[in-house]
Amino acid sequence: MECRIEHQERLVMAGMEYYGDPFAGGEGWTEENRIGQLWQRFNAFYDATEEKPWRDKELPGERGYELHVEPVEYEETKRLYVMVGVAVDSPDGLPPELCVRVLPAGDYAVCTLKGEEIAGNWPDRIYKEWLPASGYEEAFKVTIERYDPRFKGPQDRESELDIVVPVCRSAD
């Protein structure tokens, strides 16, 4: 796993969202859990919609995002907001089936996972090992999985996936 700090511009995402236990129906990478079902629903909508005003025009290649937002009650409920979707220039003109989330410009830790690391315990490696040693801390409780053409599936040894976390300098 390689991590670096990058300043990123505001990210406007359009997609579909779920609130609850995202792993209900199956742990990890499975189409049967809530995250897998959410991706299936979004991909079916995306493929069936002829006019797509939501394209990531700033970056080459297709990108998809999976956003996990940890609400204040998370420790008690273990429920998250999970959104899957794509970057858009503006929420204007989006179909009503889609919701929008906006992440502010700022510093983000970008950790690139490769091969077997993708299906491994990367949250502990990022949040319990790398982040405390980096001099940074979470700016807010959001984790972004950024999918692009380097991602070939969780079991593919050539696959790469970026995990993006909003950060600020540690007070320590």
N, C-alpha and C positions, 0 to 999 in steps of 0.2 A: 504494500500500500504506500503510495506516494501522496503527501499532502503539501499544499502550498496556500498562501493567503493571496487572494485576488480582490481588487475593487471591482464591483459589478454595478452596472446601471440598474435602474428600476426594472423589475420583471413583472409584466402583466400576463397572467395565465387565464386561459379559458378552458373549461372542461366540465367534468362531472364530479360530484362530491358525495362522500359517505361519512356519517358520524356513528361511531360504535367501536366494537372490538373488530379490528380489521382482519384478525386471523381466525375469526369464527368460521368453521367449516374446513379448516386445514392450516397447519403451520407452514411457514416458509413460502417458497415459490410454488403456488398451485392455483389453477384456475377455479378451484372449488371454494376458496376462501373469499371474503368480501372484497379484497383488493383485486383478485383475479376476476371476479364478477364485474367489478367496476371497470376494469380495463376492457373486458369483453363488451360491455354496454357502450363505453365511449368509442371504441374502435368500430363497432357496428354503425353507430351514428355518424362518425367521421367518414366512413366508407360510403354510406348511403347519401351523404349530403354533397350535391354537385358543386355548389358554389361555396368555397371555403375561404372566408376572409381572414382566417386565423393561420397565418404562416409565419414562421420565424424568419423574417427577412434580413435580420442582422447577421445571422450566422449561416455558414454553408451546411447543406444537408438537413435532413429532417431531424427534429428533436422532439422528444416527448418528455414530460415531467410527471413525477409522482411526488406530491407534496404531503408531508405529515405535519400537522399542527397539533401540538400538545396543549390542551386547555388546562386551566388551573386545577380542575377536579381530576386530572389524569391519575395521580397516585392512588386515589380512592376507587375510581371506576375502571381504569385501564382502557378507557375509550378515547379515541383520537378522531380528528377530522382528517380524512384522506381525500385528496383531490388528484385526479389524473387528467392530463390535458396537454395543451401546447401553448407556446408563447404567442401573443398577439401584439400588434402595435397599439390597439385601442379596443376598449370594450364596445365601441359604437358598432351597431349593425349585427351584433351576434344573435344567433337564434335563441329563443327563450329557454330551450332545453339546457343551455350551458350556463354555468355560474362563473364568476370571475374572482380571482384573488390577485392582490398586488403586493409584491415584496419590494421594500424600499431599496434605493441605492445604498451601497455600503460595502464593508469588508466581509468577505465570505471565505471560509476554509473550503478548499476543493480537494477532496481525497479521491484519488483514482484507484479503483479496485480492479484487479486483473485475475482472470481465470477463476480458480477455486476460491479466491477471496470473496467473490460476489455472493456465494451461497454460505459463506462462513459467518462468524460472529463479528462482523465489522462494527456494529454499534459500540461494543465494549472497547474495541481497538481505537475507535475515534474518540468516544466520549470519556472513557476511563483512563486511557493511556496517552494518546497523542495530544488531545486538547489541553489537559492539565499541564503538560510539559511544554506547551507552545508559547506561553505568555499571553494567551487569549482565552476568552470564555464565551459562552453562548450569548449573543445579543438578545435573542428571543427564541422560544422553543419551537423551532421549525427545522425539519430535515427534508432536503430535496434530493430526489434521485433523478439524475439527468441522463436520459437515454438518447444516444445518437448512433450513427452508423457503426461505431466501434462495438456496440453491444450486439452480440450474436446469440444471446440466451445464457441463462445462469450456469449451465453445465459445460459450455464451450470454453476450452482452455485459452482461446485467442480473444475472448470477450473482454471488454473494458466498460466500466460504469463509473460515473462521477457521483460522489455523494457531496452535497453542498450544504454548508451550515453557516448561518449568519453569526458573525463574531465581533467582539470588541476587545480592546486591550484589557487584560486582567487587572483588577484593582490591587492585587498583591504585589 
